[in-house]
Amino acid sequence: MNRETGTESGGIGTAGPSDDDDHWPGDPRPDESWPDESWPQAQAAIPPRAVVAGLAADPRLPVWIRRGVISAIVFLPVYFWHGWRLALSVAALAAIVDTLYQAKTMALIPAAARVSSAQRRTRRRLLLARPFGYLAIHTRTIPGTASVLDHLVIGPGGVYAVDSERWDRRLPVRTLASGKGTTTGQVMYHGPFSQKDRLNHAGWEAAQASRLLSQALGRDVPVKPVMVIYGPTVPWAVASLRGVDVLAGRSIGKYFRSRKRARKTGPLSWEEAGEIFAAAQQVLPYL
């Protein structure tokens, strides 16, 4: 379930490594085929419409348009009077001034808007995992509770409960040992704020999803909790903290493409994934 810490400035910061990197350790190469040929081939392309839709839905787009218009208005008269060199310098200065002004005066984004923005961004990025056989359902309630499961992802790497978070980019993300001396004992901090409760809640949501799916199918269905963060820079690729895989939002596609090989019991078959997906639609109602 989405939650916020701290205050949020108008922009969205860069979080973690880019999805445009050539290769993620453990990813199947485009010329590799799946051992189970019923899975889609890795060479399937990302739909161009998804890329366009992602750009159109970016909350920074209006700010970029406004800044471009201001720079153009400043550039044209100076260009005709003093030439393009001075005009370009003045336009750049205007863009810098506008950037500084917006950083200090832009109104805080309402929490509800931040929540839906994080979920929308994760939905778009999960499109990167579709060609590799992953399906997802979004924004489902956990019966008998007030909690909402942001995303349930099912594919060859298993079943994952994904929690989308958007945090203040001005505060750093870091981990500290809690005194237990193990990775599971580490606590994540966002600035001075401990995220122990959020990690525990993400694990609880995954456990609830596992319980419901296991009861519906009559067999054990493990669900791995995952937390994706937008806003601040995440200083690692994937960190397992208190049983929750934590990563930057921009690494979602690469994370799931690498999960198939990481699954100890082997890839989830097409039939198993289909059964789990159908059961999830039944036991996790819409919000």
HUURMO-V22772 format. One record per residue. RES is the residue in three letters. SS is DSSP state (H for helix, E for strand, C for the rest). D_LAST is the distance of its C-alpha to the last C-alpha in Angstrom with 2 decimals. Layout:
BEGIN
RES & SS & D_LAST
RES & SS & D_LAST
END
This chain:
BEGIN
MET & C & 11.69
ASN & C & 13.40
ARG & C & 16.15
GLU & C & 19.44
THR & C & 23.10
GLY & C & 26.02
THR & C & 26.25
GLU & C & 25.57
SER & C & 28.21
GLY & C & 27.64
GLY & C & 28.08
ILE & C & 26.44
GLY & C & 28.84
THR & C & 29.73
ALA & C & 28.13
GLY & C & 30.04
PRO & C & 31.80
SER & C & 31.22
ASP & C & 29.81
ASP & C & 33.02
ASP & C & 35.17
ASP & C & 37.27
HIS & C & 36.34
TRP & C & 34.31
PRO & C & 36.16
GLY & C & 35.35
ASP & C & 33.85
PRO & C & 35.21
ARG & C & 37.57
PRO & C & 37.09
ASP & C & 40.16
GLU & C & 38.96
SER & C & 37.55
TRP & C & 35.20
PRO & C & 37.07
ASP & C & 34.75
GLU & C & 35.46
SER & C & 32.46
TRP & C & 30.35
PRO & C & 30.32
GLN & C & 33.24
ALA & C & 32.87
GLN & C & 34.70
ALA & C & 31.83
ALA & C & 31.40
ILE & C & 28.39
PRO & C & 27.60
PRO & H & 29.34
ARG & H & 26.67
ALA & H & 24.19
VAL & H & 26.76
VAL & H & 27.29
ALA & H & 23.62
GLY & H & 23.34
LEU & H & 26.33
ALA & H & 25.22
ALA & C & 21.89
ASP & C & 23.79
PRO & C & 23.72
ARG & C & 27.40
LEU & H & 28.54
PRO & H & 29.39
VAL & H & 31.35
TRP & H & 33.28
ILE & H & 34.12
ARG & H & 35.32
ARG & H & 37.41
GLY & H & 38.92
VAL & H & 39.91
ILE & H & 41.57
SER & H & 43.46
ALA & H & 44.64
ILE & H & 45.87
VAL & H & 47.85
PHE & H & 49.10
LEU & H & 50.68
PRO & H & 53.23
VAL & H & 54.33
TYR & H & 54.72
PHE & H & 57.10
TRP & H & 59.09
HIS & H & 59.34
GLY & C & 58.09
TRP & H & 55.04
ARG & H & 55.58
LEU & H & 55.36
ALA & H & 52.59
LEU & H & 50.44
SER & H & 51.09
VAL & H & 50.23
ALA & H & 47.00
ALA & H & 45.94
LEU & H & 46.85
ALA & H & 44.78
ALA & H & 41.70
ILE & H & 42.31
VAL & H & 42.77
ASP & H & 39.54
THR & H & 37.65
LEU & H & 39.13
TYR & H & 38.52
GLN & H & 34.82
ALA & H & 34.38
LYS & H & 35.81
THR & H & 34.58
MET & C & 31.14
ALA & C & 28.60
LEU & C & 25.96
ILE & C & 22.60
PRO & C & 19.97
ALA & H & 17.68
ALA & H & 14.51
ALA & H & 16.36
ARG & H & 17.41
VAL & H & 14.00
SER & H & 12.84
SER & H & 16.36
ALA & H & 16.32
GLN & H & 13.30
ARG & H & 15.03
ARG & H & 18.27
THR & H & 17.19
ARG & H & 15.84
ARG & H & 19.25
ARG & H & 21.19
LEU & H & 19.75
LEU & H & 21.56
LEU & H & 24.68
ALA & H & 23.90
ARG & H & 23.38
PRO & C & 27.15
PHE & C & 27.52
GLY & C & 25.41
TYR & C & 22.00
LEU & E & 18.74
ALA & E & 15.24
ILE & E & 11.59
HIS & E & 9.20
THR & E & 6.10
ARG & E & 5.31
THR & E & 5.41
ILE & C & 9.13
PRO & C & 10.28
GLY & C & 12.57
THR & C & 11.65
ALA & C & 10.03
SER & C & 9.73
VAL & E & 7.35
LEU & E & 9.20
ASP & E & 9.95
HIS & E & 11.94
LEU & E & 13.61
VAL & E & 16.98
ILE & E & 19.43
GLY & E & 23.02
PRO & C & 26.69
GLY & C & 26.34
GLY & E & 23.92
VAL & E & 20.27
TYR & E & 18.74
ALA & E & 15.78
VAL & E & 15.88
ASP & E & 15.17
SER & E & 15.74
GLU & E & 17.94
ARG & E & 19.92
TRP & C & 22.94
ASP & C & 26.09
ARG & C & 28.41
ARG & C & 31.47
LEU & C & 31.03
PRO & C & 32.02
VAL & E & 30.14
ARG & E & 32.44
THR & E & 32.82
LEU & E & 35.26
ALA & E & 36.48
SER & C & 35.58
GLY & C & 38.94
LYS & C & 38.12
GLY & C & 39.71
THR & C & 37.11
THR & H & 34.30
THR & H & 31.77
GLY & H & 33.26
GLN & E & 32.66
VAL & E & 30.42
MET & E & 28.84
TYR & E & 29.55
HIS & E & 28.32
GLY & C & 31.43
PRO & C & 32.37
PHE & E & 28.89
SER & E & 28.31
GLN & C & 25.08
LYS & H & 25.82
ASP & H & 22.91
ARG & H & 20.45
LEU & H & 22.11
ASN & H & 22.02
HIS & H & 18.31
ALA & H & 17.71
GLY & H & 20.04
TRP & H & 18.37
GLU & H & 14.94
ALA & H & 17.01
ALA & H & 18.95
GLN & H & 16.04
ALA & H & 14.93
SER & H & 18.66
ARG & H & 19.12
LEU & H & 16.54
LEU & H & 17.88
SER & H & 21.41
GLN & H & 21.16
ALA & H & 19.87
LEU & H & 22.62
GLY & C & 25.34
ARG & C & 26.23
ASP & C & 25.45
VAL & C & 22.76
PRO & C & 23.06
VAL & C & 20.21
LYS & E & 21.51
PRO & E & 19.77
VAL & E & 20.16
MET & E & 19.89
VAL & E & 20.55
ILE & E & 22.01
TYR & E & 22.66
GLY & C & 25.35
PRO & C & 28.21
THR & C & 30.40
VAL & C & 29.60
PRO & C & 33.13
TRP & C & 32.52
ALA & C & 31.25
VAL & C & 29.26
ALA & E & 29.69
SER & E & 28.69
LEU & E & 28.14
ARG & C & 27.51
GLY & C & 26.32
VAL & E & 23.81
ASP & E & 24.79
VAL & E & 24.70
LEU & E & 25.48
ALA & E & 25.44
GLY & H & 22.83
ARG & H & 25.68
SER & H & 26.55
ILE & H & 23.42
GLY & H & 25.14
LYS & H & 28.29
TYR & H & 26.66
PHE & H & 25.12
ARG & H & 28.29
SER & C & 30.28
ARG & H & 28.23
LYS & H & 29.83
ARG & H & 33.19
ALA & H & 31.88
ARG & C & 30.48
LYS & C & 33.20
THR & C & 32.78
GLY & C & 32.92
PRO & C & 30.46
LEU & C & 27.70
SER & C & 28.95
TRP & H & 27.39
GLU & H & 27.19
GLU & H & 25.53
ALA & H & 22.92
GLY & H & 22.21
GLU & H & 21.90
ILE & H & 19.51
PHE & H & 17.31
ALA & H & 17.34
ALA & H & 16.70
ALA & H & 13.67
GLN & H & 12.11
GLN & H & 12.99
VAL & H & 12.39
LEU & C & 9.04
PRO & C & 6.52
TYR & E & 3.78
LEU & C & 0.00
END
